[in-house]
Amino acid sequence: MVNATLSAALAYAKKGWSVIPIRAGAKSPALVKWEAYQKRRATPDEISQWWSTWPDANVAIVTGQISDLTVIDADGPDGEASAKRITGLPETRSIRTPKGHHLYYAYNVAFHTGAAFLPGIDARNDGGYVVAPPSTVNGQPYLLLKDVPVAKLAFTPSEFQARHRATDSTPPQPLW
């Protein structure tokens, strides 16, 4: 029987994305000390070993420079409304999450991992990660919504310029 989450993790790694296993049915990265994977990508053998040890693990993608990914996370009705207010976002790879959606963009150093840039809008970049399909949290799946190439943001929307981390010396712990 093929493990769909392992297959996805290996496919993401082949794209050049840093992946980690996270607890089955949850968003917690406690299965591995994931900070190392902000600086290096796991090998296919490591990934296979993880899913041999934890066959029910969810998969997460480490965001930021390591994966060349910046992700905008829109949660709930507030996040959906806020996302519509951000002008100029190009069409990009999109994931349906249990509470909203993730928009994947090419790494943009001007973004910071943080919450509440707008109501219901978070960002994941250096120091963060996102749960990825085909993971499930509380029985709710993460699904590929738009299978298009990851777009490049030629600008940083003003909404994300207003609330940067107080210091860039230590990346914050992920909020999920």
Contacts in CASP RR format, 6 or more apart in sequence:
PFRMAT RR
TARGET T0000
AUTHOR 0000-0000-0000
METHOD contacts of the structure
MODEL  1
MVNATLSAALAYAKKGWSVIPIRAGAKSPALVKWEAYQKRRATPDEISQW
WSTWPDANVAIVTGQISDLTVIDADGPDGEASAKRITGLPETRSIRTPKG
HHLYYAYNVAFHTGAAFLPGIDARNDGGYVVAPPSTVNGQPYLLLKDVPV
AKLAFTPSEFQARHRATDSTPPQPLW
3 51 0 8 1.000
3 55 0 8 1.000
4 134 0 8 1.000
5 51 0 8 1.000
5 56 0 8 1.000
5 57 0 8 1.000
5 58 0 8 1.000
5 59 0 8 1.000
5 134 0 8 1.000
5 135 0 8 1.000
6 47 0 8 1.000
6 48 0 8 1.000
6 51 0 8 1.000
6 55 0 8 1.000
8 59 0 8 1.000
8 132 0 8 1.000
8 133 0 8 1.000
8 134 0 8 1.000
9 19 0 8 1.000
9 21 0 8 1.000
9 47 0 8 1.000
9 50 0 8 1.000
9 51 0 8 1.000
9 59 0 8 1.000
10 44 0 8 1.000
10 47 0 8 1.000
10 48 0 8 1.000
12 19 0 8 1.000
12 59 0 8 1.000
12 61 0 8 1.000
12 132 0 8 1.000
13 19 0 8 1.000
13 41 0 8 1.000
13 42 0 8 1.000
13 44 0 8 1.000
13 47 0 8 1.000
16 41 0 8 1.000
16 67 0 8 1.000
16 68 0 8 1.000
17 41 0 8 1.000
17 61 0 8 1.000
17 62 0 8 1.000
17 67 0 8 1.000
17 68 0 8 1.000
17 69 0 8 1.000
18 37 0 8 1.000
18 38 0 8 1.000
18 40 0 8 1.000
18 41 0 8 1.000
18 42 0 8 1.000
18 61 0 8 1.000
18 62 0 8 1.000
18 66 0 8 1.000
18 67 0 8 1.000
19 37 0 8 1.000
19 41 0 8 1.000
19 42 0 8 1.000
19 47 0 8 1.000
19 59 0 8 1.000
19 60 0 8 1.000
19 61 0 8 1.000
19 62 0 8 1.000
19 132 0 8 1.000
20 29 0 8 1.000
20 31 0 8 1.000
20 32 0 8 1.000
20 34 0 8 1.000
20 37 0 8 1.000
20 42 0 8 1.000
20 50 0 8 1.000
20 59 0 8 1.000
20 60 0 8 1.000
20 62 0 8 1.000
20 129 0 8 1.000
21 31 0 8 1.000
21 32 0 8 1.000
21 50 0 8 1.000
21 51 0 8 1.000
21 54 0 8 1.000
21 57 0 8 1.000
21 58 0 8 1.000
21 59 0 8 1.000
21 60 0 8 1.000
22 28 0 8 1.000
22 29 0 8 1.000
22 30 0 8 1.000
22 31 0 8 1.000
22 57 0 8 1.000
22 58 0 8 1.000
22 59 0 8 1.000
22 60 0 8 1.000
22 131 0 8 1.000
22 135 0 8 1.000
23 29 0 8 1.000
23 30 0 8 1.000
23 31 0 8 1.000
23 57 0 8 1.000
23 58 0 8 1.000
24 54 0 8 1.000
24 56 0 8 1.000
24 57 0 8 1.000
24 58 0 8 1.000
25 56 0 8 1.000
25 58 0 8 1.000
25 135 0 8 1.000
25 136 0 8 1.000
25 137 0 8 1.000
25 138 0 8 1.000
25 139 0 8 1.000
26 58 0 8 1.000
26 137 0 8 1.000
27 58 0 8 1.000
27 60 0 8 1.000
27 131 0 8 1.000
27 137 0 8 1.000
27 176 0 8 1.000
29 60 0 8 1.000
29 129 0 8 1.000
29 174 0 8 1.000
31 50 0 8 1.000
31 54 0 8 1.000
31 57 0 8 1.000
32 50 0 8 1.000
34 60 0 8 1.000
34 62 0 8 1.000
34 129 0 8 1.000
37 62 0 8 1.000
37 66 0 8 1.000
38 62 0 8 1.000
38 64 0 8 1.000
38 66 0 8 1.000
38 126 0 8 1.000
38 127 0 8 1.000
38 128 0 8 1.000
38 171 0 8 1.000
39 66 0 8 1.000
40 66 0 8 1.000
41 66 0 8 1.000
42 50 0 8 1.000
50 57 0 8 1.000
51 57 0 8 1.000
58 131 0 8 1.000
58 135 0 8 1.000
58 136 0 8 1.000
58 137 0 8 1.000
59 131 0 8 1.000
59 132 0 8 1.000
59 134 0 8 1.000
59 135 0 8 1.000
60 129 0 8 1.000
60 130 0 8 1.000
60 131 0 8 1.000
60 132 0 8 1.000
60 135 0 8 1.000
61 67 0 8 1.000
61 69 0 8 1.000
61 129 0 8 1.000
61 130 0 8 1.000
61 132 0 8 1.000
62 127 0 8 1.000
62 128 0 8 1.000
62 129 0 8 1.000
63 69 0 8 1.000
63 70 0 8 1.000
63 71 0 8 1.000
63 113 0 8 1.000
63 124 0 8 1.000
63 125 0 8 1.000
63 126 0 8 1.000
63 127 0 8 1.000
63 128 0 8 1.000
63 129 0 8 1.000
63 130 0 8 1.000
64 70 0 8 1.000
64 107 0 8 1.000
64 124 0 8 1.000
64 125 0 8 1.000
64 126 0 8 1.000
64 127 0 8 1.000
64 128 0 8 1.000
65 107 0 8 1.000
65 109 0 8 1.000
65 126 0 8 1.000
67 107 0 8 1.000
68 106 0 8 1.000
68 107 0 8 1.000
68 150 0 8 1.000
69 104 0 8 1.000
69 105 0 8 1.000
69 106 0 8 1.000
69 107 0 8 1.000
69 125 0 8 1.000
69 150 0 8 1.000
70 104 0 8 1.000
70 105 0 8 1.000
70 106 0 8 1.000
70 107 0 8 1.000
70 108 0 8 1.000
70 111 0 8 1.000
70 123 0 8 1.000
70 124 0 8 1.000
70 125 0 8 1.000
70 153 0 8 1.000
71 102 0 8 1.000
71 103 0 8 1.000
71 104 0 8 1.000
71 105 0 8 1.000
71 123 0 8 1.000
71 124 0 8 1.000
71 125 0 8 1.000
71 130 0 8 1.000
72 83 0 8 1.000
72 86 0 8 1.000
72 89 0 8 1.000
72 102 0 8 1.000
72 103 0 8 1.000
72 105 0 8 1.000
72 121 0 8 1.000
72 122 0 8 1.000
72 123 0 8 1.000
73 97 0 8 1.000
73 101 0 8 1.000
73 102 0 8 1.000
73 121 0 8 1.000
73 122 0 8 1.000
73 123 0 8 1.000
73 124 0 8 1.000
73 130 0 8 1.000
74 80 0 8 1.000
74 82 0 8 1.000
74 83 0 8 1.000
74 100 0 8 1.000
74 101 0 8 1.000
74 102 0 8 1.000
74 103 0 8 1.000
74 120 0 8 1.000
74 121 0 8 1.000
75 97 0 8 1.000
75 99 0 8 1.000
75 100 0 8 1.000
75 120 0 8 1.000
75 121 0 8 1.000
75 122 0 8 1.000
76 99 0 8 1.000
76 100 0 8 1.000
76 120 0 8 1.000
78 119 0 8 1.000
78 120 0 8 1.000
79 100 0 8 1.000
79 118 0 8 1.000
79 119 0 8 1.000
79 120 0 8 1.000
79 121 0 8 1.000
80 100 0 8 1.000
80 101 0 8 1.000
81 119 0 8 1.000
82 118 0 8 1.000
82 119 0 8 1.000
82 120 0 8 1.000
82 121 0 8 1.000
82 159 0 8 1.000
83 89 0 8 1.000
83 101 0 8 1.000
83 103 0 8 1.000
83 121 0 8 1.000
85 118 0 8 1.000
85 159 0 8 1.000
86 118 0 8 1.000
86 121 0 8 1.000
86 157 0 8 1.000
86 159 0 8 1.000
87 157 0 8 1.000
88 155 0 8 1.000
88 157 0 8 1.000
89 103 0 8 1.000
89 153 0 8 1.000
89 157 0 8 1.000
90 151 0 8 1.000
90 152 0 8 1.000
90 153 0 8 1.000
91 146 0 8 1.000
91 148 0 8 1.000
91 151 0 8 1.000
92 103 0 8 1.000
92 104 0 8 1.000
92 105 0 8 1.000
92 146 0 8 1.000
92 148 0 8 1.000
92 149 0 8 1.000
92 150 0 8 1.000
92 151 0 8 1.000
93 103 0 8 1.000
93 104 0 8 1.000
93 144 0 8 1.000
93 146 0 8 1.000
93 147 0 8 1.000
93 148 0 8 1.000
93 149 0 8 1.000
93 150 0 8 1.000
93 151 0 8 1.000
94 101 0 8 1.000
94 102 0 8 1.000
94 103 0 8 1.000
94 104 0 8 1.000
94 144 0 8 1.000
94 145 0 8 1.000
94 146 0 8 1.000
94 148 0 8 1.000
95 101 0 8 1.000
95 102 0 8 1.000
95 104 0 8 1.000
95 130 0 8 1.000
95 132 0 8 1.000
95 133 0 8 1.000
95 142 0 8 1.000
95 143 0 8 1.000
95 144 0 8 1.000
95 145 0 8 1.000
96 141 0 8 1.000
96 142 0 8 1.000
96 143 0 8 1.000
96 144 0 8 1.000
96 145 0 8 1.000
97 131 0 8 1.000
97 142 0 8 1.000
98 137 0 8 1.000
98 138 0 8 1.000
98 139 0 8 1.000
98 140 0 8 1.000
98 141 0 8 1.000
98 142 0 8 1.000
101 145 0 8 1.000
102 130 0 8 1.000
104 150 0 8 1.000
105 150 0 8 1.000
105 151 0 8 1.000
105 152 0 8 1.000
105 153 0 8 1.000
106 150 0 8 1.000
106 151 0 8 1.000
106 152 0 8 1.000
106 153 0 8 1.000
107 125 0 8 1.000
108 125 0 8 1.000
108 153 0 8 1.000
108 156 0 8 1.000
110 156 0 8 1.000
110 160 0 8 1.000
110 161 0 8 1.000
111 123 0 8 1.000
111 125 0 8 1.000
111 156 0 8 1.000
111 160 0 8 1.000
112 123 0 8 1.000
112 125 0 8 1.000
112 126 0 8 1.000
112 160 0 8 1.000
112 163 0 8 1.000
112 164 0 8 1.000
112 165 0 8 1.000
112 168 0 8 1.000
113 123 0 8 1.000
113 124 0 8 1.000
113 125 0 8 1.000
113 126 0 8 1.000
113 127 0 8 1.000
113 128 0 8 1.000
113 165 0 8 1.000
113 171 0 8 1.000
113 172 0 8 1.000
113 174 0 8 1.000
113 175 0 8 1.000
114 122 0 8 1.000
114 123 0 8 1.000
114 124 0 8 1.000
114 163 0 8 1.000
114 165 0 8 1.000
114 172 0 8 1.000
114 175 0 8 1.000
115 122 0 8 1.000
115 175 0 8 1.000
116 122 0 8 1.000
116 163 0 8 1.000
117 123 0 8 1.000
117 159 0 8 1.000
117 160 0 8 1.000
117 162 0 8 1.000
117 163 0 8 1.000
118 159 0 8 1.000
121 159 0 8 1.000
122 175 0 8 1.000
123 160 0 8 1.000
124 130 0 8 1.000
124 174 0 8 1.000
126 171 0 8 1.000
127 171 0 8 1.000
127 172 0 8 1.000
127 173 0 8 1.000
127 174 0 8 1.000
128 171 0 8 1.000
128 172 0 8 1.000
128 174 0 8 1.000
129 174 0 8 1.000
131 137 0 8 1.000
131 142 0 8 1.000
131 176 0 8 1.000
132 142 0 8 1.000
133 141 0 8 1.000
133 142 0 8 1.000
133 143 0 8 1.000
133 144 0 8 1.000
134 141 0 8 1.000
134 142 0 8 1.000
134 143 0 8 1.000
135 141 0 8 1.000
135 142 0 8 1.000
136 142 0 8 1.000
165 172 0 8 1.000
END
